[in-house]
Amino acid sequence: MFSAQASSEISAVDLFCGIGGLTHGLAQSGISVRAGIDTDESCQYAYETNNPEAQFVAADICDMTGSDIESHLADAAVSVLVGCAPCQPFSSHNRKLRKVADCSLVGEFARLVEEARPDFVSMENVPGLAKHTAFSDFLTTLERLGYQHDEAVVSCADYGVPQTRKRLVLLASRLGPIQILQGGGRSYTVRDFINDLPSIEDGEAHPDDPAHVAMALSDLNRQRIQQSRPGGTWLDWDESLLSACHRDSYYPAPYGRMRWDDAAPTITTQFCYYSTGRFGHPEQDRAISVREGALLQTFPVNYEFFKGGESGSVRDAARQIGNAVPVRLAEAIGESILEACNAR
């Protein structure tokens, strides 16, 4: 592994940084992240509070040039450009890949790589991106510029993330061969990450942690979750609690409850809602809290989301957490880059 002195000379810029999942994991691996760039200014407090060495830059990468990236990396011995472009256009939930503005962001990422020529590049996204021309065009750009690259769809569980989440990871290097480090360590469960948190009711925030707050349930949904067993779904309910859409559906995932000793489902931007997936707490009658969702994304327990020590928008926090790169996966990405540096 790289020495502490050497790794401190490896500096990165994080595109589409959000609240800093990728930044935080890279920092834990030993890479200094100088700046995070995002258009969503609501992410700035969480990003800068938890990653004080990095600057949040509120900007659209479409309006940036390679010189803007280089200005943050001018004195870096080794430069890294990373990013996770918004993934909705490439998600498996979109049966038809939409031609929206987000699709062009991968191309803008490639443009900045060509203009800035960082030593290393990494992209993380949903597996569906690998089938899109935006990704093949990105690889073509890397090869034309002389980068060696490695890409794979990985299971986040292999890197210590307690989810069934799968992600596409790309690593590229101008300095020589690079490979994604193999995972395969211990598998973690929901219990390992959220069992120690105090009980709360739906609609309640814990007084000692404003992020341990759960969305309020309607009376009907409260009755429904009371009849859902661990691992269960709306198929567990009494007939009187079913809506017409349930009677006509063969898709039981909504209104699910997690199991303590299994991995969590993929933590999405909607995890705060009981009705949108298997996001019911294993035994408490509510959806998981903001803090629980963050822990399942492997953010540290002291990661701050709300300014002023008061609970903010649960919906916004869930969106930001669900969009984040799991911190432990990000750390593995950083370690892969350091390993490639060490092998030079």
Secondary structure, 3 states (H helix, E strand, C coil): CCCHHHHCCEEEEEECCCCCHHHHHHHHHCCEEEEEEECCHHHHHHHHHHCCCCEEEECCHHHCCHHHHHHHHCCCCEEEEEECCCCHHHCCCCCCCCCCHHHHHHHHHHHHHHHHCCCEEEEEECHHHHHCHHHHHHHHHHHHCCCEEEEEEEEHHHHCCCECCEEEEEEEECCCCCCCCCCCCCCCCHHHHHCCCCCCCCCCEECCEEEEECCCCCHHHHHHHHCCCCCCCHHHCCHHHCCHHHHCCCCCCCCCECCCCCCECCCCCCCCCHHHCCCECCCCCCECCHHHHHHHCCCCCCCCCCHHHCCCCHHHHHHHHHHCCCHHHHHHHHHHHHHHHHCC
